[in-house]
């Protein structure tokens, strides 16, 4: 939730100091997890001067393994000034000093909103591909994502699911997770309850709603603090669980397909288990 609230949209290109160069950028700096994914997928490794400080965190970053081979930011403001990037992607709230200070730098800026649907992911891939100088690579990535999504085999009558998070927050309509549910054949419980993009749902209300599935973040499969304790209340034991790493849903990008495939595969396994009388909890 904190990650989703930290992105500030800047639209297309902005420029500090001079006209944008025509040649592809040679020193790209990414400032958040979402732009990290796109930059790693579309830019040459040699173009990447730095990724965000969370890029190597496997709980948050879908490209954590790839990021191990690339430089990351420790102190964003000082390091960005030292790198003197010619392209700065992803502009998190509170980092205004990074961009406002170096008025003499020839730096292009590309800000990205949090993508909440497939169409936004496609648009952002094209934006970033153009910015890093690899339009064809962007079109190839879009074609692969579209082909993979078209090849999904959603379960018929998959049922109703609730994406239930720590402290009882449920992901609602108009979100990337909501669209993801629809692609795999699920109905978002939030739509039936008339809930917005994020709403806190008491345990009693969740039990009374009786969803067919609970979708939880993989990191909350065990009780680690008070925030995750309620997800393991005995009253929820009868609801089959699907789990996804937060890294696959916190941002739009190639991991969107991975998340969809995983949900379908998990539902098929649990349905087979249920038909054989095996325990349904995942």
HELIX and SHEET records of a PDB file:
HELIX    1   1 UNK A    2  UNK A    5  1                                   4    
HELIX    2   2 UNK A   33  UNK A   42  1                                  10    
HELIX    3   3 UNK A   45  UNK A   47  5                                   3    
HELIX    4   4 UNK A   64  UNK A   67  1                                   4    
HELIX    5   5 UNK A   76  UNK A   83  1                                   8    
HELIX    6   6 UNK A   96  UNK A  101  1                                   6    
HELIX    7   7 UNK A  118  UNK A  132  1                                  15    
HELIX    8   8 UNK A  135  UNK A  150  1                                  16    
HELIX    9   9 UNK A  166  UNK A  168  5                                   3    
HELIX   10  10 UNK A  176  UNK A  183  1                                   8    
HELIX   11  11 UNK A  189  UNK A  193  1                                   5    
HELIX   12  12 UNK A  203  UNK A  209  1                                   7    
HELIX   13  13 UNK A  218  UNK A  220  5                                   3    
HELIX   14  14 UNK A  226  UNK A  229  1                                   4    
HELIX   15  15 UNK A  230  UNK A  232  5                                   3    
HELIX   16  16 UNK A  234  UNK A  236  5                                   3    
HELIX   17  17 UNK A  246  UNK A  249  1                                   4    
HELIX   18  18 UNK A  255  UNK A  275  1                                  21    
SHEET    1   A 5 UNK A  13  UNK A  16  0                                        
SHEET    2   A 5 UNK A 107  UNK A 110 -1                                        
SHEET    3   A 5 UNK A  87  UNK A  89  1                                        
SHEET    4   A 5 UNK A  28  UNK A  30  1                                        
SHEET    5   A 5 UNK A  48  UNK A  50  1                                        
SHEET    1   B 4 UNK A 186  UNK A 188  0                                        
SHEET    2   B 4 UNK A 159  UNK A 163  1                                        
SHEET    3   B 4 UNK A 213  UNK A 217  1                                        
SHEET    4   B 4 UNK A 240  UNK A 244  1                                        
SHEET    1   C 2 UNK A 169  UNK A 171  0                                        
SHEET    2   C 2 UNK A 198  UNK A 200 -1                                        
END                                                                             
